[in-house]
């Protein structure tokens, strides 16, 4: 029966870590570390070696402290990674009066830049985890940009999920591509095979044989098509909402 209160206390400490002023350690010497310095130490390790290299021991060592000292500030590794993500994502693009499409295009590019600079964040965002206010603010920007355009709350949320999914998918492909371009790597790997068997794969052979203009543009192409679909839905809703006398 004692395990449940311990888990509840750990959850409360984790939420407080990201969402409220953390409780000051009640035991031991005066605090000498800060959550920012701890997060930056973890980020430095993850940027250099990947998320798998991050541990409480490694971060403590980077700060020249003991592992037990670190536990006075961060309950465990899951909370450490959540803290790292929160510091890495930073603040989202500020609220804007620009058209919704411009806002979402800028948002997508900024998120792609974040993943390119810190590829380990892709791993940190998978699975059940704690979410901080800065990360949630990024989602807020997408939903807010679509507010007032005839979409339901569920549709605005789905649009945000769709856009995030596209950005993350392309970022993941780029991370694993040895050439930095998923399409270029695909052409390199399959071009010879397709050309040698063009009669069996005529559509692929024709597409690969065309001039390269527009290649390596999967990110922008996907963003534009997602926004085209939203624009079509917004226009349809505007028509549906017209008074019957105007139809």
C-alpha positions as CSV (number, residue, x, y, z in Angstrom):
1,X,0.0,0.0,0.0
2,X,3.0,2.3,0.5
3,X,3.9,2.2,-3.2
4,X,0.9,4.3,-4.4
5,X,1.7,7.4,-2.3
6,X,5.3,7.2,-3.4
7,X,4.2,7.2,-7.1
8,X,1.8,10.0,-6.5
9,X,4.5,12.1,-4.8
10,X,6.9,11.4,-7.7
11,X,4.3,12.5,-10.2
12,X,3.6,15.7,-8.3
13,X,7.3,16.4,-8.2
14,X,7.6,15.8,-11.9
15,X,4.7,18.2,-12.7
16,X,6.1,20.8,-10.4
17,X,9.5,20.5,-12.1
18,X,8.0,21.6,-15.4
19,X,4.9,23.6,-14.5
20,X,5.6,25.3,-11.2
21,X,8.4,26.6,-9.1
22,X,10.3,23.4,-7.9
23,X,10.4,22.7,-4.2
24,X,13.7,23.7,-2.7
25,X,15.7,20.7,-1.3
26,X,15.0,20.4,2.4
27,X,18.1,18.4,3.3
28,X,21.7,18.9,2.7
29,X,23.8,22.0,1.9
30,X,22.5,25.1,0.2
31,X,21.6,24.3,-3.5
32,X,24.4,24.9,-5.8
33,X,22.9,23.6,-9.1
34,X,20.0,25.0,-11.1
35,X,17.5,23.2,-13.3
36,X,18.8,25.1,-16.3
37,X,22.4,24.0,-15.7
38,X,21.3,20.4,-15.3
39,X,19.2,20.6,-18.5
40,X,22.0,22.1,-20.5
41,X,24.4,19.4,-19.3
42,X,22.0,16.7,-20.5
43,X,21.4,18.6,-23.8
44,X,25.2,18.8,-24.4
45,X,25.5,15.0,-24.0
46,X,22.5,14.3,-26.2
47,X,23.7,16.6,-28.9
48,X,27.1,15.0,-29.0
49,X,26.2,11.3,-28.5
50,X,22.5,10.9,-28.8
51,X,19.7,10.4,-26.2
52,X,20.8,6.9,-25.3
53,X,24.0,8.3,-23.8
54,X,22.1,10.5,-21.3
55,X,21.9,9.2,-17.8
56,X,21.8,10.7,-14.3
57,X,25.3,9.5,-13.8
58,X,26.6,11.1,-17.0
59,X,24.9,14.4,-16.3
60,X,26.1,14.5,-12.7
61,X,29.6,13.8,-13.9
62,X,29.5,16.6,-16.5
63,X,28.5,19.0,-13.7
64,X,31.2,17.6,-11.3
65,X,28.6,16.4,-8.8
66,X,27.6,13.0,-7.6
67,X,24.6,11.2,-8.9
68,X,22.8,11.4,-5.6
69,X,23.3,15.2,-5.6
70,X,21.4,15.3,-8.8
71,X,18.4,13.5,-7.4
72,X,17.9,16.4,-5.0
73,X,16.8,18.4,-8.1
74,X,15.4,15.9,-10.6
75,X,13.5,12.8,-9.5
76,X,14.8,10.5,-12.3
77,X,15.8,10.1,-15.9
78,X,12.3,10.5,-17.3
79,X,12.0,13.9,-15.6
80,X,15.5,14.8,-16.7
81,X,14.7,14.2,-20.4
82,X,11.4,16.1,-20.0
83,X,13.4,19.0,-18.6
84,X,15.9,18.8,-21.5
85,X,13.1,18.8,-24.1
86,X,11.5,21.8,-22.4
87,X,14.7,23.8,-22.5
88,X,15.5,22.7,-26.1
89,X,12.2,23.5,-27.7
90,X,12.2,27.0,-26.3
91,X,9.4,29.4,-27.0
92,X,7.3,28.9,-30.2
93,X,6.8,31.6,-32.8
94,X,5.0,34.5,-31.2
95,X,1.4,35.2,-31.9
96,X,0.9,36.8,-35.2
97,X,-1.8,38.6,-37.2
98,X,-0.4,37.1,-40.4
99,X,-2.8,34.8,-42.5
100,X,-3.2,31.4,-40.9
101,X,-1.3,29.7,-43.8
102,X,1.7,31.9,-43.4
103,X,1.7,31.3,-39.7
104,X,1.6,27.5,-40.1
105,X,4.3,27.5,-42.8
106,X,6.6,29.5,-40.6
107,X,5.8,27.2,-37.6
108,X,6.6,24.0,-39.6
109,X,9.9,25.4,-40.8
110,X,10.9,26.4,-37.3
111,X,10.1,23.0,-35.9
112,X,12.1,21.4,-38.7
113,X,15.1,23.6,-37.8
114,X,14.7,22.5,-34.1
115,X,14.8,18.8,-35.1
116,X,17.8,19.4,-37.4
117,X,19.7,21.1,-34.6
118,X,18.8,18.5,-32.0
119,X,18.0,15.2,-33.6
120,X,17.7,13.4,-30.3
121,X,14.5,15.3,-29.6
122,X,12.7,13.0,-32.0
123,X,13.5,10.1,-29.7
124,X,12.5,12.0,-26.6
125,X,9.1,12.8,-28.0
126,X,8.1,9.2,-28.5
127,X,5.9,7.2,-26.1
128,X,4.1,8.3,-22.9
129,X,5.9,11.2,-21.3
130,X,5.6,14.5,-19.4
131,X,4.8,17.6,-21.4
132,X,6.0,21.0,-20.4
133,X,4.4,24.4,-21.0
134,X,6.8,25.5,-23.8
135,X,6.1,22.3,-25.8
136,X,2.4,22.7,-25.3
137,X,2.7,26.3,-26.4
138,X,3.9,25.1,-29.8
139,X,0.7,23.1,-30.2
140,X,-1.3,26.1,-29.0
141,X,0.1,28.2,-31.9
142,X,-1.2,25.9,-34.5
143,X,-4.7,25.6,-33.0
144,X,-4.8,29.4,-32.4
145,X,-3.8,30.1,-36.0
146,X,-6.8,28.1,-37.3
147,X,-9.3,29.6,-34.8
148,X,-12.1,31.6,-36.3
149,X,-12.0,29.8,-39.7
150,X,-15.0,27.5,-39.4
151,X,-13.2,24.4,-38.2
152,X,-14.3,22.5,-35.1
153,X,-12.0,22.1,-32.1
154,X,-11.4,18.5,-33.1
155,X,-10.5,19.5,-36.6
156,X,-8.1,22.1,-35.4
157,X,-6.4,19.6,-33.1
158,X,-6.3,17.0,-35.9
159,X,-4.7,19.6,-38.2
160,X,-2.0,20.2,-35.6
161,X,-1.4,16.5,-35.2
162,X,-1.2,16.1,-39.0
163,X,1.3,18.9,-39.4
164,X,3.5,17.7,-36.5
165,X,3.5,14.2,-37.9
166,X,4.7,15.4,-41.3
167,X,7.5,17.5,-39.8
168,X,8.6,14.7,-37.6
169,X,8.5,12.1,-40.4
170,X,10.7,14.1,-42.7
171,X,13.1,15.0,-39.9
172,X,13.4,11.3,-39.0
173,X,14.1,10.4,-42.6
174,X,16.7,13.1,-42.9
175,X,18.4,11.9,-39.7
176,X,18.9,8.4,-41.1
177,X,19.8,9.5,-44.6
178,X,23.6,9.3,-45.2
179,X,23.3,11.9,-47.8
180,X,21.1,14.2,-45.8
181,X,18.4,13.9,-48.5
182,X,15.9,10.9,-48.3
183,X,15.0,11.3,-52.0
184,X,18.6,11.5,-53.2
185,X,19.4,8.3,-51.2
186,X,16.3,6.6,-52.6
187,X,17.4,7.5,-56.1
188,X,20.9,6.3,-55.5
189,X,19.7,3.0,-54.0
190,X,16.9,2.2,-56.5
191,X,17.8,4.2,-59.6
192,X,19.9,1.5,-61.2
193,X,17.4,-1.3,-60.4
194,X,14.4,0.6,-61.7
195,X,16.3,1.6,-64.9
196,X,17.3,-2.0,-65.5
197,X,13.7,-3.2,-65.1
198,X,11.8,-0.3,-66.5
199,X,9.4,-2.6,-68.3
200,X,8.2,-3.9,-65.0
201,X,8.1,-0.6,-63.1
202,X,7.3,1.9,-65.9
203,X,5.8,4.6,-63.6
204,X,8.8,4.6,-61.3
205,X,11.2,4.6,-64.3
206,X,9.4,7.5,-65.9
207,X,9.4,9.6,-62.7
208,X,13.0,8.9,-62.0
209,X,14.1,9.8,-65.5
210,X,12.5,13.2,-65.4
211,X,14.7,16.3,-64.8
212,X,15.6,16.9,-61.1
213,X,13.7,20.2,-60.7
214,X,11.5,19.9,-57.7
215,X,13.4,17.0,-56.2
216,X,14.4,17.0,-52.5
217,X,11.4,19.0,-51.7
218,X,9.3,16.5,-49.8
219,X,9.1,18.7,-46.7
220,X,7.7,21.8,-48.4
221,X,5.6,19.7,-50.8
222,X,4.0,18.0,-47.8
223,X,3.4,21.2,-45.9
224,X,1.8,22.8,-48.9
225,X,-0.5,19.9,-49.6
226,X,-1.6,19.7,-45.9
227,X,-2.3,23.5,-46.0
228,X,-4.1,23.1,-49.4
229,X,-6.4,20.5,-47.8
230,X,-7.1,22.8,-44.8
231,X,-7.8,25.7,-47.1
232,X,-10.2,23.6,-49.1
233,X,-12.0,22.6,-45.9
234,X,-12.1,26.2,-44.6
235,X,-13.6,27.4,-48.0
236,X,-16.2,24.6,-47.9
237,X,-17.2,25.5,-44.4
238,X,-17.5,29.2,-45.4
239,X,-19.9,28.1,-48.2
240,X,-21.9,25.9,-45.9
241,X,-22.3,28.8,-43.4
242,X,-23.7,31.2,-46.0
243,X,-27.3,32.3,-45.5
244,X,-29.7,30.4,-47.8
245,X,-30.6,33.7,-49.5
246,X,-27.0,34.0,-50.8
247,X,-26.9,30.5,-52.2
